[in-house]
C-alpha cells in the first residue's frame, strides 16, 4: 500500500497542474527560446507553468520568456510577474497602447522587485524593436 501511495504522489508531482484559480481552463502551449510553457488566462490574470527541463534555472532568467509567452497568448502587456522558476503568475494590462502583437513573442527585459513575500516579484517591459 505504501508503494502505491508513493507512485501516485510521484505521478502527481510530475504534471503541470494549475493553481485553484485556473482549474478548468484549457492551457495554451507556447515555446519561447529554450522554455516551453502552459499558459492559462482568467480575466486579467495569467499563469505560466514551465514544462521544459532546464538545468538550475533562476527566476530572473525564466521570467522574460514567461512574460513573452503570456503576452503572446493574451495579446496584453505583462508589467509584473510573481512566482518561481516553475510557475509564474501575472496581472495583465490590456487596452489602448498596452497590447502586444498576437502570435509574435516579444522579447522582454525584466528586473527583480525587492519584496518580503515568499515568491520573487519581477517587473517586465517589452524591449524596443530594432
Buried (B, 14 or more C-beta within 10 A) or exposed (E): EEEEEEEEEEEEEEEBEBEEEBEEBEBBEBBBBEBBBBBBBEEEBBBBBBBBEEEEBEBEBBBBBBBBBBBBBBBBBBBBBBBBBEBBBBBBBEEEEEBBEEEEBBBBEBEEEEEEEEBBBBBBBBEEEE
